[in-house]
Amino acid sequence: MQIAICDDNLDFLIQMEEYLQTLSQIENVAAFSTLESFLLSVEDGAKYDAVLLDIDWNQMQNGMDVAEQLLVLSPHTQIIYITGYGDRFVQQIFLQKSNLSGYLTKPIDPMLLQANLEKVAKTKAAASPTVTIFSQGKPITLMTDEILFLESQGHTVLIHTTTEVISAYRRMDDIAKLLSGDFCRCHKSFFVNLRQIRRIEQPDLLLKSGHKVPVSRNRYAQTKASYLRFIGRSF
């Protein structure tokens, strides 16, 4: 696993980095002493399966604020909060959006840390594939399951997800090649996620989200066949 640790206590940071490097399931450890440097690494394309993230930073932003930003930049990265103030934050951590996996208090219990890392590994194994898209020059990593459909508009592709619409200045075919086989071209300007289809009909596909995606007449039979093969695999 790829693990990051972010803490402003340098002695603790070094100690945890050295300990994590001794664990067999950890492939790489990246240590950050500032929230800004950690976020910058993610914006530059670094991928982490989990981050051990200190909550209290004695500044405007705290670890929970960064976790909410991380959910947009890298939604697959799991958060294991670490803090020396167990009672102060235990209720607040559930109020902000994050991919929360665990909560550890200092000094860190190695057995509890190991249990949290095993949980991360299991969640990673069960998670859907991810794809990284560059939007406005910045990388955004998405789980393919959260993508509803792709829509081509001139030289721009609109990626409709369960929470937002992301624009990318690329050919739709190039983005489609990055996706799994669970996507199907239903129209010259649309790719649809077969997992998101509720009902197939003409002239539109009805998605579970309530969106309607056009299906062209000459692609209807192929789209229907692809969907039937998909639901056959799902049972």
WOUR-V907496 format. One record per residue. N is the residue number from 1. PHI is phi in whole degrees, -180 to 180 (NA if undefined). OMEGA is omega in radians with two decimals (999 if undefined). D_LAST is the distance of its C-alpha to the last C-alpha in whole Angstrom. Layout:
# WOUR-V907496
N_PHI_OMEGA_D_LAST, N_PHI_OMEGA_D_LAST
This chain:
# WOUR-V907496
1_NA_3.06_31, 2_-98_-3.03_33, 3_-121_2.99_35, 4_-116_3.03_37, 5_-131_-3.04_40, 6_-131_-3.07_42, 7_-156_-3.12_45, 8_-89_3.04_49, 9_-90_-3.00_50, 10_-64_3.12_51, 11_-63_3.11_52, 12_-65_-3.13_48, 13_-60_-3.14_47, 14_-65_-3.13_48, 15_-62_-3.12_48, 16_-69_3.11_44, 17_-62_3.14_43, 18_-64_3.14_45, 19_-67_-3.12_43, 20_-62_3.14_40, 21_-69_3.11_41, 22_-87_-3.07_41, 23_-85_-3.01_38, 24_-66_-3.07_36, 25_-81_-3.13_32, 26_-94_3.13_34, 27_-86_-3.09_35, 28_-153_3.10_37, 29_-125_3.06_39, 30_-117_-3.08_40, 31_-110_-3.11_43, 32_-134_3.14_44, 33_-99_3.07_47, 34_-135_3.08_47, 35_-66_-3.10_44, 36_-64_-3.12_45, 37_-68_3.09_45, 38_-66_-3.14_41, 39_-62_3.13_40, 40_-63_3.13_42, 41_-65_3.11_40, 42_-69_3.11_37, 43_-63_3.12_38, 44_-82_3.03_39, 45_109_3.10_36, 46_-65_-3.12_36, 47_-118_3.13_32, 48_-124_3.05_32, 49_-73_3.13_29, 50_-155_3.03_31, 51_-131_2.97_35, 52_-85_-2.91_37, 53_-119_3.06_39, 54_-66_-3.09_42, 55_-90_-2.99_42, 56_-91_-3.10_46, 57_-121_3.14_48, 58_53_3.10_51, 59_-150_-3.07_51, 60_-59_3.10_49, 61_-92_2.98_46, 62_-123_-3.08_44, 63_-61_-3.14_41, 64_-69_3.07_39, 65_-64_3.14_40, 66_-68_3.11_39, 67_-61_3.12_35, 68_-69_3.07_35, 69_-67_-3.13_36, 70_-64_-3.14_34, 71_-61_3.10_31, 72_-82_-3.08_32, 73_-73_-3.05_33, 74_-150_-3.01_30, 75_-63_-3.12_27, 76_-81_-3.11_26, 77_-71_-3.10_29, 78_-89_-3.10_29, 79_-101_2.92_32, 80_-116_3.14_34, 81_-71_3.01_37, 82_-130_-3.11_40, 83_-158_3.02_43, 84_-93_-3.10_47, 85_-123_-3.01_47, 86_-58_-3.07_44, 87_-80_-3.01_45, 88_-73_-2.97_46, 89_-115_-2.95_42, 90_-61_3.11_40, 91_-88_-3.06_39, 92_-68_-3.02_40, 93_-62_-3.12_37, 94_-92_-3.06_34, 95_-89_-3.13_36, 96_-107_-3.11_35, 97_-72_3.08_32, 98_-166_3.05_31, 99_-90_-3.00_28, 100_-77_3.12_30, 101_-116_-3.07_29, 102_-160_-3.08_32, 103_-150_-3.09_36, 104_-124_3.09_39, 105_-106_3.12_42, 106_-82_-0.12_45, 107_-68_-3.04_46, 108_-71_3.05_43, 109_-81_-3.09_42, 110_-57_3.14_40, 111_-67_3.12_38, 112_-70_3.08_36, 113_-62_3.14_36, 114_-61_3.13_34, 115_-63_3.10_32, 116_-66_3.13_31, 117_-67_3.07_31, 118_-65_3.08_28, 119_-65_3.10_26, 120_-59_-3.12_27, 121_-62_3.13_25, 122_-66_3.12_22, 123_-65_3.11_22, 124_-62_-3.11_22, 125_-65_-3.09_20, 126_-91_-3.03_17, 127_-75_3.08_18, 128_-73_3.08_17, 129_-61_3.11_20, 130_-119_3.07_23, 131_-138_3.12_25, 132_-106_-3.12_29, 133_-115_3.06_31, 134_-94_3.11_35, 135_-125_-3.09_36, 136_55_3.07_40, 137_81_-3.12_40, 138_-117_3.13_38, 139_-78_3.05_35, 140_-127_3.14_32, 141_-97_-3.12_29, 142_-122_2.92_25, 143_-76_-3.06_22, 144_-62_3.13_20, 145_-65_-3.11_17, 146_-88_3.07_21, 147_-85_3.13_22, 148_-84_3.14_21, 149_-163_3.05_23, 150_-108_-3.14_26, 151_-131_3.14_29, 152_-91_3.07_32, 153_-132_-3.10_35, 154_66_-3.14_38, 155_-94_-3.11_38, 156_-119_3.04_36, 157_-109_3.05_32, 158_-96_3.14_31, 159_-101_-3.12_28, 160_-87_3.13_27, 161_-113_-3.14_25, 162_-68_-3.07_24, 163_-124_-3.03_27, 164_-161_3.04_30, 165_-117_-3.09_31, 166_-112_3.13_32, 167_-100_3.14_34, 168_-136_-3.14_34, 169_-89_3.14_37, 170_-151_3.02_35, 171_-71_-3.10_34, 172_-64_3.12_30, 173_-61_3.14_29, 174_-67_3.11_31, 175_-69_-3.12_28, 176_-60_3.13_25, 177_-65_3.14_26, 178_-80_-3.04_25, 179_-91_-3.14_22, 180_-77_3.12_19, 181_-72_3.13_17, 182_-86_3.07_15, 183_-112_-3.07_18, 184_-136_3.06_19, 185_-82_-3.10_23, 186_-103_-3.07_23, 187_-162_-3.11_27, 188_-60_-3.11_30, 189_-112_-3.06_30, 190_-141_2.87_27, 191_-114_-3.11_23, 192_-121_3.06_20, 193_-82_-3.10_17, 194_-60_3.13_14, 195_-66_-3.03_13, 196_-96_-3.09_16, 197_-78_3.03_16, 198_-98_-3.10_16, 199_-151_3.10_17, 200_-106_3.07_18, 201_-158_3.04_22, 202_-107_0.17_25, 203_-94_-3.05_27, 204_-131_2.91_25, 205_-97_3.08_21, 206_-94_-3.13_21, 207_-94_3.13_19, 208_-62_-3.14_18, 209_-77_-3.05_22, 210_99_3.09_23, 211_-67_3.01_25, 212_-115_-3.12_25, 213_-118_-3.11_25, 214_-67_3.01_27, 215_-123_-3.09_25, 216_-75_-3.08_28, 217_-62_-3.08_28, 218_-78_3.09_28, 219_-111_-3.06_25, 220_-63_-3.09_23, 221_-62_-3.14_22, 222_-66_3.13_21, 223_-64_3.14_19, 224_-63_3.13_17, 225_-64_3.12_16, 226_-63_-3.14_15, 227_-67_3.14_13, 228_-65_3.07_11, 229_-65_-3.14_11, 230_-64_-3.11_9, 231_-68_3.05_7, 232_-67_3.09_6, 233_-72_-3.00_6, 234_-79_-3.11_4, 235_-108_999_0
